[in-house]
Amino acid sequence: IWVQTWLAGSERQDRCVFRLRTSEAEHRVRLPQWDSGSVAGVEVAVDHHRVEATRDANGDVLFSIPGVSEVVESHVVEVWYRLNFETETVESLNQLIDEMC
């Protein structure tokens, strides 16, 4: 997994990239435990192509891998999410840094 974070003004954007080996089409990604009201947007790409992503009631990101067969294949998945940095506490930011280290 590779995580990149941008801080610009009052906005924070994280980009997470990982390799997924699967023959399943439907997938779920759990975002860090931010206040759900602060998340401004989520985007997902599979093998460098944007795919539709939705969020469920728990805030998890749901997406499908197009053209999946019964054979286990390797895919590169990228997840971007933006949040309003001002609404988060320093404690939450420190918790994320601790989890990543």
C-alpha positions as CSV (number, residue, x, y, z in Angstrom):
1,I,0.0,0.0,0.0
2,W,1.1,3.5,-0.7
3,V,-0.4,6.6,0.9
4,Q,0.1,10.2,-0.2
5,T,-1.4,13.2,1.6
6,W,-1.8,16.8,0.4
7,L,-2.6,19.7,2.7
8,A,-3.7,22.9,0.9
9,G,-5.5,25.7,2.7
10,S,-8.4,24.2,4.6
11,E,-8.5,21.0,2.5
12,R,-6.8,17.7,2.9
13,Q,-6.6,15.1,0.2
14,D,-5.4,11.5,0.7
15,R,-4.5,9.1,-2.1
16,C,-4.1,5.4,-1.3
17,V,-2.8,2.9,-3.9
18,F,-2.7,-0.8,-3.5
19,R,-2.5,-4.0,-5.5
20,L,-5.5,-6.3,-5.2
21,R,-5.5,-10.0,-6.4
22,T,-9.1,-11.1,-6.9
23,S,-11.7,-12.8,-9.1
24,E,-14.5,-10.9,-7.3
25,A,-16.2,-7.9,-8.9
26,E,-17.6,-6.1,-5.9
27,H,-15.3,-4.5,-3.3
28,R,-15.5,-2.3,-0.2
29,V,-12.8,0.0,1.3
30,R,-13.1,1.4,4.8
31,L,-11.8,5.0,5.1
32,P,-10.1,6.2,8.3
33,Q,-12.6,7.2,11.1
34,W,-13.1,10.8,10.2
35,D,-16.3,12.7,11.0
36,S,-18.4,11.6,8.1
37,G,-19.7,15.1,7.6
38,S,-16.2,16.4,6.7
39,V,-15.6,14.1,3.7
40,A,-16.0,16.2,0.6
41,G,-15.6,13.5,-2.0
42,V,-14.3,10.1,-2.9
43,E,-13.0,8.8,-6.2
44,V,-11.7,5.3,-7.2
45,A,-9.7,4.1,-10.2
46,V,-9.0,0.5,-11.1
47,D,-6.0,-0.2,-13.4
48,H,-5.7,3.6,-14.1
49,H,-9.4,4.0,-15.2
50,R,-11.9,5.8,-13.0
51,V,-14.9,3.7,-11.8
52,E,-18.1,4.6,-10.1
53,A,-17.9,4.6,-6.3
54,T,-20.6,5.1,-3.7
55,R,-20.6,5.2,0.1
56,D,-22.8,3.1,2.3
57,A,-24.4,4.2,5.6
58,N,-21.2,3.4,7.5
59,G,-19.1,5.6,5.2
60,D,-17.4,2.6,3.5
61,V,-16.6,3.1,-0.2
62,L,-18.2,0.5,-2.6
63,F,-16.9,-0.1,-6.1
64,S,-16.8,-2.7,-8.8
65,I,-14.0,-4.0,-11.0
66,P,-15.2,-4.1,-14.6
67,G,-14.6,-7.2,-16.7
68,V,-13.7,-9.5,-13.9
69,S,-13.4,-13.2,-14.9
70,E,-13.3,-16.3,-12.7
71,V,-9.5,-16.3,-12.9
72,V,-7.7,-14.5,-10.0
73,E,-6.1,-11.4,-11.5
74,S,-4.0,-8.5,-10.1
75,H,-5.4,-5.0,-10.2
76,V,-4.1,-1.6,-9.1
77,V,-6.7,0.2,-7.0
78,E,-6.4,3.9,-6.2
79,V,-8.7,5.7,-3.7
80,W,-8.8,9.5,-3.3
81,Y,-10.8,11.2,-0.7
82,R,-11.0,14.9,0.3
83,L,-12.0,16.4,3.6
84,N,-12.3,19.7,5.3
85,F,-9.2,19.9,7.4
86,E,-10.5,22.7,9.6
87,T,-13.3,20.5,11.1
88,E,-10.9,17.8,12.3
89,T,-9.1,18.0,15.6
90,V,-5.4,17.8,16.1
91,E,-6.0,14.5,18.0
92,S,-7.6,12.9,15.0
93,L,-4.7,14.0,12.7
94,N,-2.2,12.6,15.2
95,Q,-4.1,9.3,15.4
96,L,-3.9,9.0,11.6
97,I,-0.1,9.7,11.6
98,D,0.4,7.1,14.4
99,E,-1.6,4.5,12.4
100,M,0.4,5.1,9.3
101,C,3.8,4.8,11.0
